[in-house]
Every structure is written in C-alpha cells, then in structure tokens.
Amino acid sequence: MATMFAFAESRNGALRKGALEAVTAARQAADATGGGEVHALVAGAPGIETVAETLGRHGADLVLVVAHEGFGRYNPEAVAATVAARISAGGYRAAFFAASAEGRDLAPRVAGALGVAMAADLTGFEIGADTVTVRHPVYTGKVVATLELTGTPAVLSLRPGAVPAAETPRTLKVEAMAPVGDPTASRVVTTDLSPRGAAKLDLGEARIIVAGGRGLKAAEHFSLVEDLAGAFGQAAVGATRAVTDDGWRDPADQIGQTGRIVSPDLYVAVGISGAIQHLAGMRTSRVIVAINRDKDAPIFKIADYGIVGDLFEVVPRLTEAVRQAQGQ
Amino acid sequence: MKIAVLIKRVPDTELRFSIGGDGKSLDQAGLKYDMSDFDGYAAEVALRLKEAAGAGEVVVIGLGPDGVPEILRKALSMGADRAVHLTAAEVPVDGMSVATALAADLVGQGYDLILFGRQATDTGHGTVGAMTAARLGLPCVTAISQLNISGGTGTARRELEGATETVSFPLPAVLTIDEGIARARIPSLKGIMAAKKKPIETRPAQLGPVRLTVKSLELPPERSGGRIVGEGPDAVPELVRLLREEAKAL
C-alpha cells in the first residue's frame, strides 16, 4: 500500500483536464499497490477550494488547497517550492503531473528541487516494489522506450490522454496548506495570460482535428479546412510546419515534431503529404483520414482511409456530407 | 553579455531506425547525427542577442561521446566564440544526472544567460534545463517563443494550450527555447573556415547518479493504413459511411 501525490493543474480558478488525468493515474497507481491514499494539491487564488470536490470524485482522498493571491496566475517558483516541500514531507511513492505546458515546466523544477530523477511525457507506467517502469515515445515517436526509474519519490508526467480521466469517488478530506515562501516574492513572474483566438478549441482538447498543408496553396484556402471543422462540430484546426512557417497560420497551430503532439479520435489531413516531422505529431490518432492529390504521398501509408483527388473538389463535398450526417 | 548554449548531439530523425542487438539501443548502422533542432534555435537566439548588444561571448557546451565536437563545430561555424566538450561515454537518459554535470561546469562562470532547447529530439523529456536551473538556484523560464532583454531583466512569451503567457524575470537566468523564436542560421563558408580555429576545451563530465535507465526499445506497431477509399469527390459518400459505420468516428 503506497500513498501517491498528484498535482492538480488549474487556470483562472478552474481545473484543467490534465488535473483529472493526474489524479486518475495516481488513483490507479495507489490501487495497484493495494489501495493507498491519493493526495492532490491545487494552488490558486482564494476561491480555488471549490474544485476539491471534483478531485475527490476522480480518486483523491485528500485535497491540499493552497490559496493565495500570488497564485492567480502560474507562479512557477512558489508552486514548485510548495509542491516539493509537500512531496518531501509526505512520503509518497510517486508524484503525478500532466505533461501539459505547465506540467512540463513544473515537474522538472520539483524533481530538481528534490534532487530525484523524473520521467516525462509518459504513455504508460507500472509501479513496482523498488522500481517504476514507464513507457515514453522517443526519437519523435519512431521508437517507444521502456524506462526504469529507481528512487523515491518517482516524479512522472503523463502525456495528455494517456490516462483518460475516470471517476472513482472517495471520502474526501480537504486541508488548507500555506505556500512555502512568499508567492509575491518570486523572481519569475507571469505578468499576463491571454487566451488565444477567443472561442477556439485547443488542439490538445479537441476530439476531432482537421489539419491543412501546402496542398491548400494559399492562406485564404484554409477556409475550406475551417468549414470542414465547423461541420464536424467539436473540431480544432491544425497545420503543418510548412504552412506556419509561411505565416498562413499561427505557429501555435503547428502539429508535428517541433509543434504540438496530438492524439485525437479523428484526424483529417487535407493537402498534407506526410513529412516524417508531421507524422511524429499525429500518428497516434485513433482514426486518420487523408485527402491528397498524390497517390504516393506518405500520408496514405498511415491513413486508415484515403481519398486521392483534388482537395478543392473533395473537401467541399465532404463538408456537405458531414453536415448531412450530423443532421445539420 | 556572456551566454552559454547547451547543445545535444542527436540522431537525425529523418532516418529509419532499427533496434540494436541488445534490445535497448539504436542500431548505429547508417545513423547520422546532428544538433537537436531546439538547440539550434537556442544558438541562434544567443547569437542575435550578442549581435544586438555589439559585444559579448557565446559559449556552446555539449556533453557526450567522441562525436560531440563535430556538432559543437557546427555551432562555432554559426558564430559561437568557443566550445566546451564535457566527455562521457554516453549521455544518460536521466536528465538529473546530466543537469548535475552541466551545473557543475556552469557554476561561477559569470553567464548572464544559459540557454537550452525546449527538449531534445531524441529522448524528448525536456527536463534538463529546469533541473540545471534548480541546481544553480537561478530563475528559469521554459519553452519560450519570444524574448526581450533590456538591462538586467527579460520578458518572454510562452505558448500554453489555448493561451499565451508573458513572463518577466531577472538576469542571470536559465531559458529553454521553443519553436517560433528564430530559425538556426546556415553557417557561411567564412563561418566554417573561422570555426576551424576556434577553441574546443575538453574535460570529463561530472555526471550525477543515474536513476533513470533504458530497459528496452521497440518500434511502434505499424499502422495498417494505406486504404484508399476512392478517387475524387465521388468517394466522399463511401468515406462518410466508413467513418460512421466502421470507424465509429462520426
């Protein structure tokens, strides 16, 4: 029986999807060792305590609430110091983080402060008696590594979606915890947090992604991709590096080795030839559809379904058919 | 301004990989090595800062086996002033072990900025920068996509899921560099010639204990893929049927 720690990421007072995934993973890990406790820590501005109940529903036995005015925006130094202090006092077997932008920043700070090893961006894990065995895609996803971590606690960050959030309600205790050090005295200060593209669905959170490449020929033709995404409903729009480099799309939309790594339920590649760097960012999608003029394009080798043809003819037809299928 | 850039030598990921006989390393046959992509952006950022300031020094540091100096030489030909090779038979996959060695070499050297790539393109953990900062007790900002330095303070932008953060920090600091900030310049012939005369110091890496190790490597299962539903817009109804009935994706 071992106790597990989970960091519950929040933004603007609301939990992120990764928080629920980290708590769910910690619950699974605790259960695998015979049913230990899960302690989740959430930091935010006063009022953040309202999220505790949701963490309890996802398997936390204890929620540590660190509420402070200095935690209204991400405060990496003070959060890392607080989390590290709690982990070193708590006797945890493992500490779980989301491998989100914030989690990938925070977890190595915590491991560094604790002087322990960590494994990042994991797609699977197994807690043994003396070791933790983890799986992690390496070489831009072309190879999968099984790694072994010794030492306690094991600091782990989980690739988004690797452990889907699940509800396993517990009898929840909530404790207030004081920050370690003065959060208003951090050297690194987040001075602004701005949403990008108001209501735009994020690539990491979308069930469906429609992505466009050079085959679209010009920035304005991305409206075809947007229309198709609109027909699907809860869909986000992505792009290849060639396209973001040319300024057709925001760099944040880039999917691939050096951009976002996504794993949606359905990925539709429009006018994308399938350079290895792009495939590295989307090859783990559940269902892949490709539309391309060149029947020899590498994208067709990994696509579940392909249509060879002129995207300017195929995509509008597909948009129309999807609208009908969705009953719009 | 004195800037250190940490550079990792990684296999070129364009190539096809196969697993070596030991089951836990790559088959070296046919592998080519290069500078990790993000480290190239970090080198570019350092060079631009030095150029904008009109003075300063850019030191590139690489840890690993015999092939490392060749990669450092590439950074020197981009314009870095000198290089340090921290020798190790291999680069541990344990970021903390590497961070221990880097911190031991960086401490007390008077760097204003210590730059890393956001993550290496081989092992992809993205932990060494923040861990090195923790060991050095320096402020750290990770995965930055924009940077301004003015006097003793910096401002950086970070891309989050669906949002952008602006972060301010004092120098000296450790930064890890994301995509979008700068593309690595192609070394000029003059730069390549000049690099031949630039010094590369060599000393053994003082690695920390290794507590994360590779147990095995596997190639991911090939996607079956390759199914062409049809040609042109007439194939659309069949695609939609398959998505709905077979893939259950609609």
Interface residues (C-beta under 8 A of the other chain):
Chain A: R11 R16 R73 Y74 P76 E77 A80 S100 A101 E102 R104 D105 A107 P108 R109 A111 G112 A113 G115 V116 A117 M118 A119 A120 D121 T133 H136 P137 V138 Y139 T140 G141 K142 V143 V144 A145 T146 L147 E148 L149 T150 G151 R187 V188 V189 T190 T191 D192 L193 S194 P195 R196 G197 K200 D202 L203 G204 E205 I208 P251 A252 Q254 Q257 T258 G259 D265 L266 I276 Q277 A280 R283 R286 V287 I288 V289 K295 F300 K301 I302 A303 D304 Y305 G306 I307 V308 G309 D310 E313 V314 R317 L318 A321 V322 A325 Q326
Chain B: P11 T13 E14 F17 I19 L26 D37 F38 V93 D94 G95 M96 S97 A99 T121 D122 T123 G124 H125 G126 T127 V128 G129 A130 M131 T132 A133 A134 R135 P139 C140 V141 T142 A143 S145 T155 R158 E159 L160 E161 G162 A163 T164 E165 T166 V167 S168 F169 P170 E179 G180 R211 L212 T213 V214 K215 S216 L217 E218 L219 P220 R223 S224 G225 G226 R227 I228 V229 G230 E231 G232 P233 A235 V236 P237 L239 V240 L242 L243 R244 A247 A249 L250
